[in-house]
Every structure is written in C-alpha cells, then in structure tokens.
Amino acid sequence: MIEEPAETAVTPHTEGPEEAARQESVGEAFKRVYEDARAYAAAEAEKQKLRLGLIMAGVRNAAIFGIAAFLMIFASLVALLVGLIHVFEPMIGPLGAALAVFAAGIIVAIVLLLLAKGCISRMKKAIAP
C-alpha cells in the first residue's frame, strides 16, 4: 500500500501579501478617520472662537455707545440746570440757549442708543445658527 501524502488545507485568506495590504488599508483608513476627526474638531473650535469674538465685539461696542449716551444725557441735564439758573437773570436769552443745548444733547443720546441697538442686532444676526 502506498501512502499518499496528506493534503494540506489551504484557506484563501492566509497571512500573505494580500492580507498585509488589506490590513494596511484598514489601518490607513482608521488613521484618516482619526485625522479627519481632529481636523473637524479644530475647525469647530476655530468657528466657536470666531463666534465668541463677534459676540465680544458687539457687546463692547454696545457698551461704549450706551455709556456715551448716558454721559450725553447727564451732560444735557447739567446744561439744562445751568441754563435754568441763567434764566432768572435776563429772562429769555439764557433759557433759549439752555433748551437748545438740552435738545441737542438728547438728540445725540438718541442717535448713540440707536447705534448701540444696531450693534446688538448685527451681533445677533452674526451668531444665529
């Protein structure tokens, strides 16, 4: 009796060049996914920084205009009081001057408040999703 050599079982997916190439491509794919996720996170962080910058600039400008408007109203009230003091001297001249200064101060304050409101509106539009 002649013994025949036992056949070795060959599987199609053995550790060979094709398997190594397949493993590299999966590894590369995971590496790309990781790099893309990092890039996305960095871009999202940059977007949030820009958004915060817009908010801070809008709040800063609104605060400046609001404070300037408050100072103009205060200065206008002081001018009105000084003008009223002078009213009692020659009766008509200083009152007209005091009222004109007061009205001009109020108009400037209203314009500054409208500018502050515009800054807030632009900021809200800029940060809207």
C-alpha positions in Angstrom: 0.0 0.0 0.0 1.3 3.3 -1.0 0.6 6.1 1.3 -0.3 9.3 -0.3 0.8 12.5 1.3 -1.8 14.2 3.3 -3.2 17.2 1.6 -2.7 20.5 3.4 -5.7 22.6 3.7 -5.2 26.0 2.0 -7.5 28.8 3.0 -8.0 31.6 0.7 -7.3 34.3 3.4 -4.0 33.3 4.8 -1.3 35.7 6.1 0.2 36.6 2.8 0.9 39.8 0.8 -2.8 40.4 0.1 -3.7 40.2 3.8 -0.9 42.6 4.8 -2.1 45.0 2.1 -5.6 44.7 3.4 -4.5 45.3 7.0 -2.5 48.4 5.9 -5.5 49.8 4.1 -7.8 49.3 7.1 -5.1 50.9 9.3 -4.7 53.8 6.9 -8.5 54.2 6.8 -8.6 54.4 10.6 -5.7 56.8 10.6 -7.6 59.0 8.0 -10.7 58.9 10.1 -8.8 60.0 13.1 -7.0 62.8 11.3 -10.4 64.0 9.8 -12.0 63.9 13.2 -9.1 66.0 14.6 -9.4 68.5 11.7 -13.1 68.7 12.2 -12.7 69.4 15.9 -10.1 72.0 15.2 -12.3 73.7 12.7 -15.3 73.6 15.1 -13.1 75.2 17.8 -12.0 77.9 15.5 -15.6 78.6 14.5 -16.6 78.9 18.1 -13.6 81.3 18.7 -14.8 83.5 15.8 -18.3 83.4 17.1 -17.2 84.5 20.6 -15.1 87.3 19.0 -18.2 88.6 17.2 -20.2 88.5 20.5 -17.5 90.3 22.4 -17.1 93.0 19.8 -20.8 93.6 19.7 -21.1 93.8 23.4 -18.1 96.1 23.7 -19.4 98.5 21.0 -22.9 98.5 22.5 -21.4 99.2 26.0 -19.4 102.1 24.6 -22.4 103.6 22.8 -24.6 103.1 25.8 -22.1 104.8 28.2 -21.6 107.6 25.8 -25.4 108.1 25.6 -25.7 108.1 29.4 -22.9 110.7 29.6 -24.6 112.9 27.0 -27.9 112.7 28.9 -26.2 113.6 32.1 -24.3 116.5 30.4 -27.5 117.7 28.9 -29.2 117.7 32.3 -26.3 119.7 33.7 -26.5 122.2 30.8 -30.3 122.5 31.4 -29.8 123.2 35.0 -27.0 125.8 34.3 -29.3 127.3 31.7 -32.2 127.5 34.1 -30.0 129.3 36.6 -29.3 131.9 33.9 -32.9 132.1 33.0 -33.6 134.1 36.1 -31.1 136.8 35.0 -32.3 138.4 31.8 -35.4 136.2 31.4 -35.3 134.9 27.8 -31.8 134.6 26.4 -30.2 132.0 28.6 -33.4 129.8 28.6 -33.3 129.5 24.9 -29.6 128.6 25.0 -30.2 126.0 27.7 -33.1 124.4 25.9 -31.1 124.3 22.6 -28.2 122.6 24.4 -30.5 120.2 26.1 -32.4 119.3 22.9 -29.1 118.8 21.0 -27.8 116.5 23.8 -31.0 114.4 23.8 -30.8 114.0 20.0 -27.1 112.9 20.2 -28.0 110.5 23.0 -30.9 109.0 21.0 -28.6 108.5 18.0 -26.0 106.8 20.2 -28.6 104.5 21.7 -29.8 103.6 18.2 -26.3 102.8 17.2 -25.9 100.6 20.3 -29.2 98.8 19.3 -27.8 98.3 15.8 -24.6 96.7 17.2 -26.7 94.2 19.2 -28.9 93.4 16.2 -25.9 92.8 13.9 -24.3 90.6 16.6 -27.5 88.5 16.9 -27.6 88.0 13.1 -23.9 87.1 13.0 -24.2 84.4 15.7 -27.5 83.0 14.5 -27.1 79.3 13.5 
